[in-house]
Amino acid sequence: MDELFSADNLKWRDKAREIAEDVVRPLAAKYDRLQEYPWEIRDALKEAELFGVWIPKEYGGHGGGVMDLCLVVEELSKACGGVGVLFAVNALGSFPILVAGTEEQKKHYLPQIAHGEKLIAFGLSERPAGSDASGLVTNAHEDGDSWVINGQKKWTTNGGAADIYSVFAVTDPNSRSRRISALIVEKGDPGFSIGRKEDKMGIRCVPVVELHFDDCRIPKDRVLGGRPGLGFKHAMMTLDRARPGVAAQALGLAAGALELATVYATQRKQFGQAISGFQMIQQLLADMATNVEAGRQLTYAAARACDTGAEGITKLAAMSKLFCTDMAMKVTTDAVQVFGGYGYMKDYPIEKYMRDAKITQIYEGTNQVQRLVIARNLIKEAGRLDHLSAFIPLPDHENTIADQERAASAAGA
Ligand SMILES: Cc1cc2nc3c(=O)[nH]c(=O)nc-3n(C[C@H](O)[C@H](O)[C@H](O)COP(=O)(O)OP(=O)(O)OC[C@H]3O[C@@H](n4cnc5c(N)ncnc54)[C@H](O)[C@@H]3O)c2cc1C
């Protein structure tokens, strides 16, 4: 497999693997219990220069892309799914600037993120606007040299820890296609505050909070790309690039759970032998490993498509997210099964994988929404397959292929 990667891909993957084993794994249970941001892990990631992997060199990064992001997230998530998202959410927050920011915005914000000096978050969802993100109601209006924002965001990952926020707000309520804009909000902007912090099932080391905007005033040049109205398009372009990162988080969780389950199965003895000797345990492990590998290939394919600008990244990104996150839920649940009753206990590391995996099926678009995205794109592409219509009998079709063959044979052809 390694021969498919560039030297840089392998360098960042190996660095992430080292941090995951030396720093993240020993601290994972502690921060899961405390539900506090693990600044010592952030410091290790910063020192290893990992925050620059998806950012171009001209903006202070290492010039990699979604592939390097996915390789790092996979390795971190093998040790802790919370740390996987703690890292990946900075890509989610910075992709709007990367894909749509003005040159000044890119030069100002991206180097700070690439160097790990500032963390960033992505505020799209609201109480009334979850799967239907376009239904958001937080609004912003121009006032002299400023934008004034009012409203609340729900479930902003990294909120509170982050210094920079990509925030989506209605700027033209009367427009159908140009209703929403992306704005860059900074910690300390007047009228901006952090609201309630959620108590979560999994990914407990990373904060998920409400953002409150009460006449929050920001300079006019903080509208993304320098002009309003393109926010929803920018949000969708961001999600296309970020969803392989969620796939990588799920993949890492599944791969990490498989490793733990395999080792446990070779050590735990029942009926006088290691449980890895029982065929039903072997079947579980074999199915887990096969699904992990299938997810890995799909994730890398989606990441490569994003980096090369290939056609169809929306569908492929949604497929990678859908497959890997459903797969991770199944694999982590089966891993708990391999551990038996001990797997159900917090004294053992495996139940955390199952809790951390669940959110991957929900955020950045639930898996129902991914299926909608995939199906819509499939149907849109069906036009390319028009030549097949001639071979498909339809119930109301008077002249099917079989009819034609019968007619030809009756005519003695
Ligand atoms: C821990 C956590 C972290 C998050 N982090 C962020 C973040 O950093 N930034 C951010 O902007 N958002 C974030 N979110 C929000 C997340 O993206 C939303 O929760 C998600 O998009 C679903 O929205 P909802 O929770 O309102 O569910 P709803 O939209 O209310 O959906 C409820 C159920 O209905 C289903 N459903 C809805 N519409 C359809 C449909 N058309 N067809 C079929 N089924 C449908 C859904 O799949 C789901 O099963 C986070 C959420 C959580 C829980």
The ligand as an SDF file (V2000), in Angstrom:
LIG
                    3D

 53 58  0  0  0  0  0  0  0  0999 V2000
  -21.8130   16.3740   18.5030 C   0  0  0  0  0  0  0  0  0  0  0  0
  -22.2550   17.2260   17.3520 C   0  0  0  0  0  0  0  0  0  0  0  0
  -21.3330   18.0710   16.7410 C   0  0  0  0  0  0  0  0  0  0  0  0
  -21.7490   18.9040   15.6920 C   0  0  0  0  0  0  0  0  0  0  0  0
  -20.8530   19.7960   15.1480 N   0  0  0  0  0  0  0  0  0  0  0  0
  -21.2960   20.7180   14.2660 C   0  0  0  0  0  0  0  0  0  0  0  0
  -20.4410   21.7820   13.8180 C   0  0  0  0  0  0  0  0  0  0  0  0
  -19.2580   21.8650   14.1860 O   0  0  0  0  0  0  0  0  0  0  0  0
  -20.9700   22.7200   12.9950 N   0  0  0  0  0  0  0  0  0  0  0  0
  -22.2560   22.6730   12.5650 C   0  0  0  0  0  0  0  0  0  0  0  0
  -22.6610   23.5380   11.8070 O   0  0  0  0  0  0  0  0  0  0  0  0
  -23.0900   21.6550   12.9370 N   0  0  0  0  0  0  0  0  0  0  0  0
  -22.6370   20.6970   13.7890 C   0  0  0  0  0  0  0  0  0  0  0  0
  -23.4690   19.6920   14.2200 N   0  0  0  0  0  0  0  0  0  0  0  0
  -24.8410   19.6210   13.6990 C   0  0  0  0  0  0  0  0  0  0  0  0
  -25.0850   18.4080   12.8060 C   0  0  0  0  0  0  0  0  0  0  0  0
  -24.5200   18.5930   11.5500 O   0  0  0  0  0  0  0  0  0  0  0  0
  -26.6050   18.1690   12.7750 C   0  0  0  0  0  0  0  0  0  0  0  0
  -26.9260   17.5970   14.0240 O   0  0  0  0  0  0  0  0  0  0  0  0
  -27.0540   17.2700   11.6640 C   0  0  0  0  0  0  0  0  0  0  0  0
  -26.8790   17.8970   10.4320 O   0  0  0  0  0  0  0  0  0  0  0  0
  -28.5150   16.8240   11.8080 C   0  0  0  0  0  0  0  0  0  0  0  0
  -29.3530   17.8900   12.1350 O   0  0  0  0  0  0  0  0  0  0  0  0
  -30.3740   17.7330   13.3800 P   0  0  0  0  0  0  0  0  0  0  0  0
  -29.5660   17.2490   14.5190 O   0  0  0  0  0  0  0  0  0  0  0  0
  -31.1080   19.0070   13.5140 O   0  0  0  0  0  0  0  0  0  0  0  0
  -31.3400   16.5670   12.9610 O   0  0  0  0  0  0  0  0  0  0  0  0
  -32.6790   16.6850   12.0550 P   0  0  0  0  0  0  0  0  0  0  0  0
  -32.3600   17.4180   10.8040 O   0  0  0  0  0  0  0  0  0  0  0  0
  -33.7750   17.1790   12.8980 O   0  0  0  0  0  0  0  0  0  0  0  0
  -32.9260   15.1610   11.6840 O   0  0  0  0  0  0  0  0  0  0  0  0
  -33.5970   14.2500   12.5500 C   0  0  0  0  0  0  0  0  0  0  0  0
  -33.7200   12.9170   11.8000 C   0  0  0  0  0  0  0  0  0  0  0  0
  -34.5210   13.1180   10.6110 O   0  0  0  0  0  0  0  0  0  0  0  0
  -33.7850   12.6690    9.4790 C   0  0  0  0  0  0  0  0  0  0  0  0
  -34.0910   13.5150    8.3240 N   0  0  0  0  0  0  0  0  0  0  0  0
  -34.1150   14.8660    8.2600 C   0  0  0  0  0  0  0  0  0  0  0  0
  -34.4160   15.2770    7.0270 N   0  0  0  0  0  0  0  0  0  0  0  0
  -34.5840   14.1680    6.2720 C   0  0  0  0  0  0  0  0  0  0  0  0
  -34.9190   13.9170    4.9050 C   0  0  0  0  0  0  0  0  0  0  0  0
  -35.1040   14.9140    4.0390 N   0  0  0  0  0  0  0  0  0  0  0  0
  -35.0230   12.6380    4.4950 N   0  0  0  0  0  0  0  0  0  0  0  0
  -34.8080   11.6090    5.3550 C   0  0  0  0  0  0  0  0  0  0  0  0
  -34.5030   11.7780    6.6550 N   0  0  0  0  0  0  0  0  0  0  0  0
  -34.3840   13.0360    7.1120 C   0  0  0  0  0  0  0  0  0  0  0  0
  -32.3130   12.7870    9.8820 C   0  0  0  0  0  0  0  0  0  0  0  0
  -31.4880   11.9420    9.0960 O   0  0  0  0  0  0  0  0  0  0  0  0
  -32.3720   12.3640   11.3380 C   0  0  0  0  0  0  0  0  0  0  0  0
  -32.3620   10.9700   11.4230 O   0  0  0  0  0  0  0  0  0  0  0  0
  -23.0630   18.8320   15.2310 C   0  0  0  0  0  0  0  0  0  0  0  0
  -23.9850   17.9610   15.8410 C   0  0  0  0  0  0  0  0  0  0  0  0
  -23.5930   17.1810   16.8940 C   0  0  0  0  0  0  0  0  0  0  0  0
  -24.6070   16.2840   17.5510 C   0  0  0  0  0  0  0  0  0  0  0  0
  1  2  1  0
  2  3  1  0
  2 52  2  0
  3  4  2  0
  4  5  1  0
  4 50  1  0
  5  6  2  0
  6  7  1  0
  6 13  1  0
  7  8  2  0
  7  9  1  0
  9 10  1  0
 10 11  2  0
 10 12  1  0
 12 13  2  0
 13 14  1  0
 14 15  1  0
 14 50  1  0
 15 16  1  0
 16 17  1  0
 16 18  1  0
 18 19  1  0
 18 20  1  0
 20 21  1  0
 20 22  1  0
 22 23  1  0
 23 24  1  0
 24 25  2  0
 24 26  1  0
 24 27  1  0
 27 28  1  0
 28 29  2  0
 28 30  1  0
 28 31  1  0
 31 32  1  0
 32 33  1  0
 33 34  1  0
 33 48  1  0
 34 35  1  0
 35 36  1  0
 35 46  1  0
 36 37  1  0
 36 45  1  0
 37 38  2  0
 38 39  1  0
 39 40  1  0
 39 45  2  0
 40 41  1  0
 40 42  2  0
 42 43  1  0
 43 44  2  0
 44 45  1  0
 46 47  1  0
 46 48  1  0
 48 49  1  0
 50 51  2  0
 51 52  1  0
 52 53  1  0
M  END
$$$$
